Amino acid sequence: MVKSVLGVNHQGLRDWIIQRISAIIIALACFGLAYFFVANPNLSFVEWRMLFSPISMKIATLLVVLSLAFHAWVGIWIVVTDYVKPALLRFVIHVLVFLSFLVCFLWSLLIVWGF
Amino acid sequence: MNNKRPKNLNLFTIRFPIPAIVSILHRISGVLLFLLFPILLWVFSLSLASEQSFTRLHTLLSTAFAKFVIWIILAPLCYHLVAGIRHLLMDIHIGEDLQSGRRGAQLTILVAAILVVLVGVWLW
């Protein structure tokens, strides 16, 4: 499991499709958020919190964070395997990056469900 | 192997074609966004935690310097978004050959630059 996730026998096609699907989700979220900010100048705390209080919006937010994590995981994986040659160092970086995504996801879970 | 073929490894005279520049910037902006993600989450958590933290964040982000920082952070996002859309279009075979690929690359830089300026206008 660890070897197939962090090692060289990576599934290119799976990465490719993860990258595309997550990209579309993130792009839609960017457009949506940009529209919300432009449509609501002088945004108040109550309005902002109202936006994230429905369960559907919490799940959508987590879906976007998850997409960001997967998207960045594939992207960083590609960059690191391109430029970091020593196997051990590359392994350590992959593990740290992977853990950082786990932390970010758990953090966002606490943020949207923390109120 | 023909050893007489011309070789040019002088980095100061090698000129990247514009699609290559667009591609490497896509990478660099992606890595930057990855590094900035925790800051984004931190801002997000402050904005939702309580009325006090929201107000604190609001005053913190209202200074001219903070706006400049936000602008600097949003610039790679705009670029990565536009370059990503170009990438998706190329996946469905739009702008794939040399000529249209070059035009697409120029368009990417142009649209991204316009977006970055618009973000600046929106911030100030």
gemmi code that builds the backbone of each chain (N, CA, C; Angstrom):
import gemmi

chains = {
    "A": [
        ("MET", (0.848, -1.210, 0.000), (0.000, 0.000, 0.000), (0.872, 1.245, 0.000)),
        ("VAL", (1.758, 1.336, 1.004), (2.639, 2.500, 1.085), (3.493, 2.592, -0.167)),
        ("LYS", (3.954, 1.422, -0.622), (4.819, 1.430, -1.790), (4.066, 1.915, -3.028)),
        ("SER", (2.822, 1.451, -3.163), (2.089, 1.837, -4.366), (1.646, 3.300, -4.311)),
        ("VAL", (1.480, 3.837, -3.093), (1.086, 5.232, -2.978), (2.285, 6.148, -3.170)),
        ("LEU", (3.416, 5.770, -2.562), (4.566, 6.676, -2.552), (5.650, 6.286, -3.538)),
        ("GLY", (5.586, 5.088, -4.077), (6.688, 4.583, -4.879), (6.595, 4.956, -6.338)),
        ("VAL", (7.379, 4.263, -7.136), (7.451, 4.600, -8.551), (6.358, 3.935, -9.373)),
        ("ASN", (5.796, 2.823, -8.830), (4.763, 2.148, -9.614), (3.430, 2.844, -9.408)),
        ("HIS", (3.412, 4.075, -9.873), (2.247, 4.922, -9.736), (1.332, 4.694, -10.928)),
        ("GLN", (0.017, 4.811, -10.675), (-0.891, 4.623, -11.793), (-1.158, 5.957, -12.476)),
        ("GLY", (-0.560, 6.137, -13.636), (-0.647, 7.408, -14.326), (-2.055, 7.816, -14.696)),
        ("LEU", (-2.812, 6.839, -15.204), (-4.164, 7.173, -15.678), (-5.065, 7.598, -14.521)),
        ("ARG", (-4.902, 6.919, -13.378), (-5.695, 7.275, -12.203), (-5.351, 8.707, -11.775)),
        ("ASP", (-4.054, 9.019, -11.726), (-3.623, 10.376, -11.378), (-4.204, 11.394, -12.344)),
        ("TRP", (-4.165, 11.039, -13.615), (-4.639, 11.940, -14.665), (-6.101, 12.300, -14.431)),
        ("ILE", (-6.919, 11.279, -14.159), (-8.352, 11.537, -14.001), (-8.629, 12.257, -12.682)),
        ("ILE", (-7.886, 11.915, -11.618), (-8.033, 12.635, -10.338), (-7.742, 14.112, -10.552)),
        ("GLN", (-6.665, 14.394, -11.283), (-6.249, 15.772, -11.531), (-7.345, 16.559, -12.253)),
        ("ARG", (-7.976, 15.934, -13.243), (-8.989, 16.633, -14.038), (-10.270, 16.869, -13.250)),
        ("ILE", (-10.751, 15.821, -12.583), (-12.016, 15.964, -11.854), (-11.865, 16.989, -10.732)),
        ("SER", (-10.768, 16.879, -9.970), (-10.569, 17.829, -8.873), (-10.396, 19.243, -9.414)),
        ("ALA", (-9.734, 19.363, -10.578), (-9.532, 20.694, -11.173), (-10.869, 21.355, -11.474)),
        ("ILE", (-11.799, 20.573, -12.027), (-13.109, 21.146, -12.383), (-13.860, 21.578, -11.118)),
        ("ILE", (-13.806, 20.734, -10.075), (-14.487, 21.080, -8.815), (-13.895, 22.374, -8.235)),
        ("ILE", (-12.555, 22.465, -8.226), (-11.900, 23.648, -7.653), (-12.226, 24.895, -8.485)),
        ("ALA", (-12.204, 24.742, -9.806), (-12.493, 25.893, -10.673), (-13.909, 26.406, -10.424)),
        ("LEU", (-14.879, 25.469, -10.323), (-16.259, 25.880, -10.053), (-16.351, 26.599, -8.713)),
        ("ALA", (-15.635, 26.081, -7.719), (-15.646, 26.711, -6.398), (-15.058, 28.119, -6.470)),
        ("CYS", (-13.982, 28.274, -7.233), (-13.354, 29.600, -7.390), (-14.341, 30.583, -8.005)),
        ("PHE", (-15.020, 30.147, -9.076), (-15.986, 31.034, -9.739), (-17.120, 31.383, -8.777)),
        ("GLY", (-17.623, 30.371, -8.077), (-18.722, 30.590, -7.147), (-18.349, 31.564, -6.042)),
        ("LEU", (-17.186, 31.348, -5.461), (-16.729, 32.203, -4.367), (-16.463, 33.623, -4.861)),
        ("ALA", (-15.852, 33.726, -6.045), (-15.565, 35.049, -6.613), (-16.879, 35.798, -6.846)),
        ("TYR", (-17.897, 35.067, -7.380), (-19.197, 35.694, -7.606), (-19.807, 36.169, -6.289)),
        ("PHE", (-19.701, 35.310, -5.262), (-20.271, 35.656, -3.952), (-19.612, 36.921, -3.390)),
        ("PHE", (-18.300, 37.002, -3.513), (-17.587, 38.166, -2.973), (-17.930, 39.437, -3.743)),
        ("VAL", (-18.041, 39.306, -5.070), (-18.353, 40.497, -5.880), (-19.805, 40.931, -5.640)),
        ("ALA", (-20.695, 39.927, -5.488), (-22.115, 40.253, -5.301), (-22.396, 40.777, -3.892)),
        ("ASN", (-21.531, 40.449, -2.928), (-21.748, 40.884, -1.547), (-20.584, 41.734, -1.033)),
        ("PRO", (-20.507, 42.984, -1.487), (-19.474, 43.839, -0.909), (-19.866, 44.173, 0.535)),
        ("ASN", (-18.911, 44.524, 1.355), (-19.149, 44.784, 2.790), (-19.844, 43.602, 3.454)),
        ("LEU", (-19.282, 42.440, 3.240), (-19.830, 41.202, 3.782), (-19.784, 41.229, 5.312)),
        ("SER", (-20.921, 40.891, 5.941), (-20.930, 40.855, 7.408), (-20.644, 39.439, 7.897)),
        ("PHE", (-20.305, 39.354, 9.191), (-20.007, 38.047, 9.781), (-21.214, 37.117, 9.686)),
        ("VAL", (-22.410, 37.669, 9.964), (-23.632, 36.853, 9.966), (-23.885, 36.261, 8.569)),
        ("GLU", (-23.743, 37.116, 7.552), (-23.956, 36.637, 6.169), (-22.957, 35.530, 5.814)),
        ("TRP", (-21.695, 35.781, 6.188), (-20.620, 34.838, 5.877), (-20.869, 33.492, 6.552)),
        ("ARG", (-21.310, 33.555, 7.803), (-21.553, 32.322, 8.549), (-22.803, 31.594, 8.032)),
        ("MET", (-23.802, 32.405, 7.636), (-25.019, 31.824, 7.064), (-24.696, 30.983, 5.830)),
        ("LEU", (-23.730, 31.480, 5.064), (-23.354, 30.779, 3.834), (-22.882, 29.362, 4.133)),
        ("PHE", (-22.172, 29.203, 5.265), (-21.571, 27.901, 5.562), (-22.372, 27.087, 6.577)),
        ("SER", (-23.563, 27.572, 6.978), (-24.289, 26.814, 7.998), (-25.095, 25.632, 7.468)),
        ("PRO", (-25.646, 25.655, 6.227), (-26.364, 24.446, 5.779), (-25.411, 23.257, 5.620)),
        ("ILE", (-25.946, 22.064, 5.931), (-25.146, 20.838, 5.810), (-24.588, 20.697, 4.393)),
        ("SER", (-25.435, 21.047, 3.400), (-25.005, 20.895, 2.002), (-23.764, 21.731, 1.728)),
        ("MET", (-23.726, 22.953, 2.312), (-22.584, 23.826, 2.070), (-21.338, 23.314, 2.796)),
        ("LYS", (-21.542, 22.727, 3.979), (-20.402, 22.160, 4.709), (-19.781, 21.014, 3.905)),
        ("ILE", (-20.660, 20.161, 3.375), (-20.157, 19.022, 2.604), (-19.486, 19.513, 1.318)),
        ("ALA", (-20.100, 20.521, 0.678), (-19.496, 21.068, -0.539), (-18.114, 21.640, -0.234)),
        ("THR", (-18.006, 22.339, 0.906), (-16.711, 22.906, 1.294), (-15.664, 21.819, 1.484)),
        ("LEU", (-16.076, 20.741, 2.188), (-15.133, 19.646, 2.423), (-14.757, 18.950, 1.116)),
        ("LEU", (-15.729, 18.872, 0.207), (-15.452, 18.273, -1.100), (-14.385, 19.087, -1.836)),
        ("VAL", (-14.485, 20.413, -1.722), (-13.508, 21.279, -2.377), (-12.132, 21.122, -1.717)),
        ("VAL", (-12.111, 21.059, -0.383), (-10.829, 20.881, 0.317), (-10.209, 19.534, -0.072)),
        ("LEU", (-11.059, 18.513, -0.132), (-10.578, 17.182, -0.518), (-10.029, 17.212, -1.950)),
        ("SER", (-10.744, 17.937, -2.837), (-10.278, 18.072, -4.217), (-8.931, 18.777, -4.261)),
        ("LEU", (-8.815, 19.846, -3.445), (-7.542, 20.569, -3.379), (-6.422, 19.633, -2.936)),
        ("ALA", (-6.726, 18.809, -1.910), (-5.715, 17.889, -1.390), (-5.289, 16.876, -2.457)),
        ("PHE", (-6.275, 16.269, -3.126), (-5.953, 15.281, -4.166), (-5.208, 15.941, -5.323)),
        ("HIS", (-5.710, 17.109, -5.730), (-5.120, 17.830, -6.855), (-3.653, 18.170, -6.563)),
        ("ALA", (-3.441, 18.735, -5.377), (-2.087, 19.130, -5.006), (-1.199, 17.905, -4.778)),
        ("TRP", (-1.812, 16.820, -4.271), (-1.028, 15.599, -4.051), (-0.448, 15.095, -5.379)),
        ("VAL", (-1.295, 15.028, -6.404), (-0.817, 14.563, -7.716), (0.232, 15.545, -8.261)),
        ("GLY", (-0.078, 16.858, -8.164), (0.836, 17.865, -8.704), (2.181, 17.848, -8.020)),
        ("ILE", (2.161, 17.826, -6.678), (3.420, 17.845, -5.921), (4.181, 16.540, -6.149)),
        ("TRP", (3.439, 15.437, -6.256), (4.083, 14.144, -6.519), (4.887, 14.218, -7.828)),
        ("ILE", (4.259, 14.793, -8.852), (4.922, 14.886, -10.153), (6.171, 15.770, -10.055)),
        ("VAL", (6.022, 16.929, -9.403), (7.146, 17.863, -9.302), (8.293, 17.243, -8.508)),
        ("VAL", (7.962, 16.609, -7.370), (9.004, 16.037, -6.511), (9.732, 14.895, -7.229)),
        ("THR", (8.973, 14.018, -7.922), (9.651, 12.914, -8.622), (10.488, 13.434, -9.792)),
        ("ASP", (10.141, 14.624, -10.294), (10.941, 15.193, -11.381), (12.269, 15.771, -10.896)),
        ("TYR", (12.243, 16.422, -9.736), (13.413, 17.206, -9.341), (14.208, 16.644, -8.172)),
        ("VAL", (13.588, 15.786, -7.349), (14.330, 15.259, -6.194), (14.829, 13.856, -6.524)),
        ("LYS", (16.140, 13.723, -6.696), (16.681, 12.445, -7.150), (16.938, 11.423, -6.036)),
        ("PRO", (17.522, 11.810, -4.871), (17.806, 10.782, -3.854), (16.514, 10.142, -3.347)),
        ("ALA", (16.471, 8.798, -3.389), (15.232, 8.074, -3.101), (14.729, 8.332, -1.683)),
        ("LEU", (15.640, 8.348, -0.722), (15.225, 8.504, 0.675), (14.619, 9.883, 0.908)),
        ("LEU", (15.307, 10.895, 0.396), (14.817, 12.269, 0.549), (13.439, 12.427, -0.094)),
        ("ARG", (13.310, 11.816, -1.292), (12.036, 11.896, -2.008), (10.935, 11.227, -1.194)),
        ("PHE", (11.270, 10.081, -0.621), (10.308, 9.350, 0.208), (9.862, 10.199, 1.390)),
        ("VAL", (10.831, 10.825, 2.061), (10.512, 11.646, 3.236), (9.608, 12.810, 2.832)),
        ("ILE", (9.935, 13.458, 1.708), (9.112, 14.588, 1.249), (7.685, 14.121, 0.937)),
        ("HIS", (7.578, 12.979, 0.237), (6.253, 12.455, -0.088), (5.433, 12.214, 1.176)),
        ("VAL", (6.075, 11.617, 2.178), (5.357, 11.317, 3.418), (4.910, 12.611, 4.099)),
        ("LEU", (5.812, 13.604, 4.171), (5.471, 14.878, 4.813), (4.330, 15.575, 4.080)),
        ("VAL", (4.397, 15.564, 2.752), (3.340, 16.206, 1.955), (2.017, 15.494, 2.186)),
        ("PHE", (2.067, 14.164, 2.181), (0.861, 13.368, 2.394), (0.243, 13.685, 3.757)),
        ("LEU", (1.101, 13.731, 4.804), (0.612, 14.033, 6.151), (0.036, 15.448, 6.218)),
        ("SER", (0.665, 16.381, 5.505), (0.178, 17.764, 5.550), (-1.237, 17.850, 4.961)),
        ("PHE", (-1.521, 17.034, 3.929), (-2.871, 17.040, 3.361), (-3.877, 16.453, 4.337)),
        ("LEU", (-3.444, 15.413, 5.051), (-4.298, 14.795, 6.054), (-4.643, 15.817, 7.130)),
        ("VAL", (-3.613, 16.550, 7.584), (-3.800, 17.569, 8.615), (-4.744, 18.663, 8.107)),
        ("CYS", (-4.523, 19.119, 6.877), (-5.360, 20.185, 6.315), (-6.815, 19.736, 6.214)),
        ("PHE", (-7.025, 18.486, 5.811), (-8.402, 18.011, 5.681), (-9.079, 17.944, 7.048)),
        ("LEU", (-8.370, 17.377, 8.049), (-8.950, 17.284, 9.388), (-9.226, 18.679, 9.948)),
        ("TRP", (-8.306, 19.591, 9.682), (-8.473, 20.977, 10.140), (-9.743, 21.599, 9.527)),
        ("SER", (-9.906, 21.428, 8.219), (-11.085, 22.019, 7.569), (-12.374, 21.370, 8.083)),
        ("LEU", (-12.279, 20.084, 8.435), (-13.423, 19.397, 9.030), (-13.826, 20.091, 10.328)),
        ("LEU", (-12.824, 20.404, 11.147), (-13.093, 21.076, 12.421), (-13.612, 22.494, 12.193)),
        ("ILE", (-13.105, 23.158, 11.139), (-13.531, 24.542, 10.876), (-15.013, 24.591, 10.528)),
        ("VAL", (-15.443, 23.766, 9.571), (-16.847, 23.874, 9.139), (-17.823, 23.252, 10.125)),
        ("TRP", (-17.341, 22.301, 10.943), (-18.262, 21.709, 11.922), (-18.040, 22.270, 13.318)),
        ("GLY", (-17.190, 23.279, 13.413), (-16.856, 23.815, 14.729), (-17.813, 24.879, 15.216)),
        ("PHE", (-18.843, 25.175, 14.414), (-19.784, 26.188, 14.913), (-21.217, 25.742, 14.682)),
    ],
    "B": [
        ("MET", (27.182, 8.333, -33.936), (26.590, 9.633, -33.634), (27.414, 10.749, -34.243)),
        ("ASN", (26.737, 11.694, -34.798), (27.409, 12.826, -35.419), (27.806, 13.841, -34.353)),
        ("ASN", (29.141, 13.913, -34.109), (29.596, 14.809, -33.046), (29.719, 16.248, -33.494)),
        ("LYS", (29.533, 16.445, -34.786), (29.719, 17.802, -35.296), (28.439, 18.643, -35.223)),
        ("ARG", (27.369, 18.008, -34.789), (26.127, 18.791, -34.777), (26.247, 19.947, -33.783)),
        ("PRO", (25.620, 21.064, -34.113), (25.769, 22.238, -33.257), (25.147, 22.014, -31.883)),
        ("LYS", (25.814, 22.555, -30.898), (25.351, 22.387, -29.529), (25.258, 23.763, -28.898)),
        ("ASN", (24.191, 24.022, -28.195), (24.086, 25.299, -27.490), (23.526, 25.036, -26.099)),
        ("LEU", (24.414, 25.129, -25.109), (23.956, 24.924, -23.742), (24.090, 26.205, -22.925)),
        ("ASN", (24.279, 27.322, -23.593), (24.378, 28.597, -22.888), (22.982, 29.051, -22.463)),
        ("LEU", (22.764, 29.026, -21.142), (21.420, 29.321, -20.634), (20.982, 30.746, -20.927)),
        ("PHE", (21.966, 31.628, -21.217), (21.591, 33.018, -21.470), (21.146, 33.245, -22.910)),
        ("THR", (21.467, 32.294, -23.788), (21.034, 32.467, -25.172), (19.911, 31.492, -25.550)),
        ("ILE", (19.679, 30.478, -24.691), (18.566, 29.573, -24.975), (17.271, 30.303, -24.666)),
        ("ARG", (16.395, 30.367, -25.654), (15.114, 31.006, -25.385), (14.014, 29.958, -25.368)),
        ("PHE", (13.280, 29.924, -24.265), (12.174, 28.988, -24.192), (11.052, 29.445, -25.118)),
        ("PRO", (10.430, 28.508, -25.817), (9.200, 28.883, -26.541), (8.113, 29.216, -25.523)),
        ("ILE", (7.184, 30.057, -25.925), (6.204, 30.570, -24.958), (5.338, 29.482, -24.308)),
        ("PRO", (4.977, 28.382, -25.025), (4.224, 27.335, -24.319), (5.027, 26.722, -23.167)),
        ("ALA", (6.360, 26.676, -23.315), (7.202, 26.129, -22.246), (7.187, 27.044, -21.036)),
        ("ILE", (7.193, 28.350, -21.287), (7.154, 29.313, -20.178), (5.820, 29.201, -19.439)),
        ("VAL", (4.739, 29.109, -20.223), (3.409, 28.969, -19.617), (3.352, 27.703, -18.769)),
        ("SER", (3.969, 26.632, -19.282), (3.950, 25.354, -18.575), (4.734, 25.414, -17.262)),
        ("ILE", (5.929, 26.003, -17.306), (6.745, 26.030, -16.079), (6.130, 26.975, -15.054)),
        ("LEU", (5.488, 28.055, -15.521), (4.805, 28.955, -14.588), (3.606, 28.254, -13.926)),
        ("HIS", (2.969, 27.370, -14.692), (1.853, 26.594, -14.151), (2.337, 25.743, -12.976)),
        ("ARG", (3.512, 25.139, -13.159), (4.128, 24.343, -12.108), (4.495, 25.173, -10.894)),
        ("ILE", (5.199, 26.297, -11.172), (5.674, 27.138, -10.068), (4.486, 27.687, -9.272)),
        ("SER", (3.458, 28.169, -10.003), (2.296, 28.709, -9.295), (1.602, 27.612, -8.492)),
        ("GLY", (1.593, 26.386, -9.024), (0.979, 25.273, -8.307), (1.684, 24.977, -6.990)),
        ("VAL", (3.019, 24.941, -7.041), (3.793, 24.687, -5.815), (3.573, 25.818, -4.808)),
        ("LEU", (3.547, 27.064, -5.311), (3.295, 28.210, -4.433), (1.947, 28.081, -3.737)),
        ("LEU", (0.923, 27.703, -4.506), (-0.415, 27.581, -3.938), (-0.459, 26.482, -2.883)),
        ("PHE", (0.274, 25.396, -3.147), (0.363, 24.314, -2.153), (0.952, 24.854, -0.843)),
        ("LEU", (2.020, 25.661, -0.959), (2.661, 26.206, 0.238), (1.763, 27.223, 0.951)),
        ("LEU", (0.894, 27.903, 0.179), (0.036, 28.932, 0.770), (-1.248, 28.365, 1.371)),
        ("PHE", (-1.534, 27.096, 1.070), (-2.799, 26.506, 1.488), (-3.058, 26.583, 3.007)),
        ("PRO", (-2.040, 26.297, 3.855), (-2.279, 26.420, 5.300), (-2.673, 27.835, 5.715)),
        ("ILE", (-2.095, 28.853, 5.063), (-2.445, 30.239, 5.381), (-3.906, 30.500, 5.036)),
        ("LEU", (-4.314, 29.967, 3.887), (-5.706, 30.095, 3.459), (-6.648, 29.471, 4.482)),
        ("LEU", (-6.289, 28.269, 4.951), (-7.125, 27.582, 5.946), (-7.176, 28.371, 7.245)),
        ("TRP", (-6.049, 28.960, 7.615), (-5.982, 29.761, 8.843), (-6.923, 30.963, 8.740)),
        ("VAL", (-6.884, 31.648, 7.604), (-7.776, 32.785, 7.376), (-9.233, 32.319, 7.408)),
        ("PHE", (-9.487, 31.179, 6.772), (-10.838, 30.620, 6.729), (-11.346, 30.322, 8.137)),
        ("SER", (-10.480, 29.725, 8.967), (-10.896, 29.379, 10.325), (-11.178, 30.639, 11.148)),
        ("LEU", (-10.335, 31.670, 10.993), (-10.562, 32.926, 11.720), (-11.873, 33.571, 11.282)),
        ("SER", (-12.186, 33.471, 9.989), (-13.372, 34.143, 9.462), (-14.655, 33.510, 9.984)),
        ("LEU", (-14.606, 32.217, 10.336), (-15.824, 31.529, 10.751), (-15.915, 31.285, 12.247)),
        ("ALA", (-14.788, 31.389, 12.958), (-14.764, 30.969, 14.365), (-15.726, 31.787, 15.227)),
        ("SER", (-15.602, 33.108, 15.201), (-16.470, 33.943, 16.039), (-16.533, 35.343, 15.450)),
        ("GLU", (-17.481, 36.118, 15.971), (-17.621, 37.498, 15.502), (-16.333, 38.286, 15.764)),
        ("GLN", (-15.717, 38.039, 16.954), (-14.489, 38.762, 17.301), (-13.364, 38.455, 16.330)),
        ("SER", (-13.175, 37.145, 16.054), (-12.067, 36.776, 15.163), (-12.327, 37.301, 13.744)),
        ("PHE", (-13.618, 37.343, 13.356), (-13.974, 37.882, 12.039), (-13.598, 39.361, 11.964)),
        ("THR", (-13.955, 40.113, 13.020), (-13.643, 41.547, 13.042), (-12.133, 41.773, 13.075)),
        ("ARG", (-11.467, 40.923, 13.872), (-10.004, 41.031, 13.973), (-9.366, 40.809, 12.592)),
        ("LEU", (-9.861, 39.760, 11.918), (-9.351, 39.453, 10.579), (-9.628, 40.608, 9.625)),
        ("HIS", (-10.848, 41.178, 9.772), (-11.259, 42.261, 8.888), (-10.333, 43.466, 9.015)),
        ("THR", (-10.004, 43.836, 10.259), (-9.096, 44.981, 10.445), (-7.695, 44.617, 9.978)),
        ("LEU", (-7.317, 43.345, 10.243), (-5.976, 42.892, 9.841), (-5.803, 42.960, 8.325)),
        ("LEU", (-6.873, 42.603, 7.596), (-6.770, 42.521, 6.135), (-7.120, 43.836, 5.444)),
        ("SER", (-7.482, 44.860, 6.223), (-7.876, 46.125, 5.602), (-6.700, 47.063, 5.347)),
        ("THR", (-5.559, 46.766, 5.933), (-4.403, 47.643, 5.714), (-3.899, 47.499, 4.284)),
        ("ALA", (-3.251, 48.549, 3.818), (-2.751, 48.548, 2.438), (-1.755, 47.414, 2.219)),
        ("PHE", (-0.917, 47.159, 3.233), (0.088, 46.103, 3.111), (-0.584, 44.731, 2.986)),
        ("ALA", (-1.616, 44.491, 3.819), (-2.319, 43.209, 3.775), (-2.988, 43.002, 2.412)),
        ("LYS", (-3.573, 44.093, 1.886), (-4.201, 43.992, 0.566), (-3.185, 43.623, -0.499)),
        ("PHE", (-2.003, 44.202, -0.361), (-0.928, 43.884, -1.301), (-0.555, 42.400, -1.203)),
        ("VAL", (-0.477, 41.886, 0.047), (-0.149, 40.475, 0.247), (-1.232, 39.584, -0.361)),
        ("ILE", (-2.509, 39.944, -0.133), (-3.609, 39.156, -0.711), (-3.494, 39.142, -2.238)),
        ("TRP", (-3.180, 40.293, -2.776), (-3.032, 40.408, -4.230), (-1.919, 39.488, -4.736)),
        ("ILE", (-0.793, 39.486, -4.002), (0.336, 38.627, -4.372), (-0.042, 37.153, -4.278)),
        ("ILE", (-0.915, 36.826, -3.301), (-1.334, 35.435, -3.140), (-2.334, 35.034, -4.228)),
        ("LEU", (-3.226, 35.972, -4.588), (-4.256, 35.649, -5.580), (-3.703, 35.591, -7.010)),
        ("ALA", (-2.561, 36.245, -7.231), (-1.987, 36.255, -8.587), (-1.658, 34.844, -9.099)),
        ("PRO", (-0.900, 34.017, -8.313), (-0.660, 32.656, -8.813), (-1.938, 31.841, -8.938)),
        ("LEU", (-2.939, 32.126, -8.090), (-4.209, 31.405, -8.199), (-4.876, 31.698, -9.544)),
        ("CYS", (-4.939, 33.004, -9.900), (-5.525, 33.401, -11.186), (-4.782, 32.728, -12.332)),
        ("TYR", (-3.465, 32.790, -12.261), (-2.666, 32.221, -13.343), (-2.904, 30.723, -13.464)),
        ("HIS", (-2.843, 30.037, -12.308), (-2.985, 28.578, -12.307), (-4.358, 28.173, -12.848)),
        ("LEU", (-5.374, 28.963, -12.489), (-6.739, 28.701, -12.953), (-6.827, 28.803, -14.479)),
        ("VAL", (-6.289, 29.897, -15.020), (-6.363, 30.117, -16.471), (-5.545, 29.061, -17.215)),
        ("ALA", (-4.320, 28.813, -16.728), (-3.472, 27.815, -17.385), (-4.103, 26.431, -17.285)),
        ("GLY", (-4.800, 26.168, -16.167), (-5.470, 24.883, -15.992), (-6.615, 24.709, -16.972)),
        ("ILE", (-7.364, 25.801, -17.191), (-8.469, 25.739, -18.156), (-7.920, 25.471, -19.557)),
        ("ARG", (-6.779, 26.113, -19.860), (-6.145, 25.854, -21.168), (-5.770, 24.375, -21.287)),
        ("HIS", (-5.262, 23.841, -20.161), (-4.864, 22.433, -20.137), (-6.058, 21.523, -20.413)),
        ("LEU", (-7.187, 21.844, -19.766), (-8.396, 21.033, -19.965), (-8.889, 21.137, -21.405)),
        ("LEU", (-8.771, 22.352, -21.981), (-9.176, 22.514, -23.383), (-8.288, 21.673, -24.295)),
        ("MET", (-6.985, 21.619, -23.958), (-6.084, 20.812, -24.789), (-6.392, 19.328, -24.639)),
        ("ASP", (-6.921, 18.939, -23.452), (-7.341, 17.541, -23.254), (-8.435, 17.151, -24.230)),
        ("ILE", (-9.315, 18.126, -24.553), (-10.360, 17.809, -25.530), (-9.956, 18.317, -26.926)),
        ("HIS", (-8.639, 18.378, -27.142), (-8.054, 18.641, -28.464), (-8.330, 20.039, -29.006)),
        ("ILE", (-8.437, 21.015, -28.109), (-8.538, 22.391, -28.579), (-7.197, 23.080, -28.339)),
        ("GLY", (-6.643, 23.682, -29.377), (-5.373, 24.394, -29.233), (-4.188, 23.474, -29.053)),
        ("GLU", (-4.182, 22.355, -29.761), (-3.144, 21.358, -29.534), (-1.933, 21.505, -30.447)),
        ("ASP", (-2.154, 21.947, -31.696), (-1.007, 21.972, -32.603), (-0.141, 23.202, -32.347)),
        ("LEU", (0.965, 23.280, -33.094), (1.996, 24.269, -32.771), (1.468, 25.697, -32.792)),
        ("GLN", (0.768, 26.010, -33.887), (0.307, 27.378, -34.066), (-0.706, 27.784, -32.996)),
        ("SER", (-1.770, 26.976, -32.853), (-2.807, 27.339, -31.892), (-2.306, 27.161, -30.464)),
        ("GLY", (-1.347, 26.251, -30.274), (-0.749, 26.078, -28.953), (-0.033, 27.332, -28.515)),
        ("ARG", (0.674, 27.933, -29.464), (1.388, 29.177, -29.178), (0.393, 30.298, -28.866)),
        ("ARG", (-0.656, 30.359, -29.674), (-1.662, 31.393, -29.460), (-2.341, 31.183, -28.103)),
        ("GLY", (-2.623, 29.918, -27.780), (-3.243, 29.611, -26.490), (-2.359, 30.053, -25.337)),
        ("ALA", (-1.046, 29.845, -25.504), (-0.110, 30.234, -24.444), (-0.113, 31.748, -24.255)),
        ("GLN", (-0.105, 32.470, -25.385), (-0.143, 33.939, -25.300), (-1.438, 34.398, -24.648)),
        ("LEU", (-2.525, 33.744, -25.050), (-3.837, 34.087, -24.507), (-3.879, 33.838, -22.996)),
        ("THR", (-3.244, 32.726, -22.567), (-3.210, 32.395, -21.139), (-2.572, 33.523, -20.341)),
        ("ILE", (-1.423, 33.993, -20.826), (-0.719, 35.067, -20.119), (-1.564, 36.334, -20.111)),
        ("LEU", (-2.180, 36.624, -21.252), (-2.998, 37.838, -21.369), (-4.195, 37.791, -20.408)),
        ("VAL", (-4.958, 36.681, -20.470), (-6.155, 36.564, -19.628), (-5.780, 36.573, -18.149)),
        ("ALA", (-4.702, 35.858, -17.802), (-4.266, 35.825, -16.404), (-3.886, 37.228, -15.936)),
        ("ALA", (-3.181, 37.973, -16.798), (-2.769, 39.330, -16.438), (-3.991, 40.220, -16.214)),
        ("ILE", (-4.996, 40.085, -17.098), (-6.218, 40.879, -16.945), (-6.906, 40.530, -15.621)),
        ("LEU", (-6.971, 39.222, -15.321), (-7.604, 38.778, -14.068), (-6.893, 39.355, -12.852)),
        ("VAL", (-5.545, 39.333, -12.898), (-4.758, 39.844, -11.765), (-5.025, 41.335, -11.574)),
        ("VAL", (-5.123, 42.069, -12.691), (-5.429, 43.504, -12.603), (-6.835, 43.702, -12.018)),
        ("LEU", (-7.798, 42.888, -12.489), (-9.172, 42.991, -11.985), (-9.232, 42.723, -10.487)),
        ("VAL", (-8.471, 41.714, -10.040), (-8.424, 41.415, -8.603), (-7.889, 42.627, -7.844)),
        ("GLY", (-6.866, 43.270, -8.418), (-6.307, 44.472, -7.803), (-7.350, 45.583, -7.716)),
        ("VAL", (-8.129, 45.759, -8.791), (-9.181, 46.784, -8.804), (-10.225, 46.478, -7.726)),
        ("TRP", (-10.577, 45.174, -7.625), (-11.582, 44.762, -6.643), (-11.082, 44.990, -5.209)),
        ("LEU", (-9.772, 44.760, -4.997), (-9.213, 44.906, -3.648), (-9.168, 46.369, -3.214)),
        ("TRP", (-8.891, 47.302, -4.174), (-8.754, 48.703, -3.792), (-9.939, 49.559, -4.232)),
    ],
}
model = gemmi.Model(1)
for chain_id, residues in chains.items():
    chain = gemmi.Chain(chain_id)
    for i, (resn, *xyz) in enumerate(residues, 1):
        res = gemmi.Residue()
        res.name, res.seqid = resn, gemmi.SeqId(i, " ")
        for name, pos in zip(("N", "CA", "C"), xyz):
            atom = gemmi.Atom()
            atom.name, atom.element = name, gemmi.Element(name[0])
            atom.pos, atom.b_iso = gemmi.Position(*pos), 0.0
            res.add_atom(atom)
        chain.add_residue(res)
    model.add_chain(chain)
structure = gemmi.Structure()
structure.add_model(model)
structure.setup_entities()
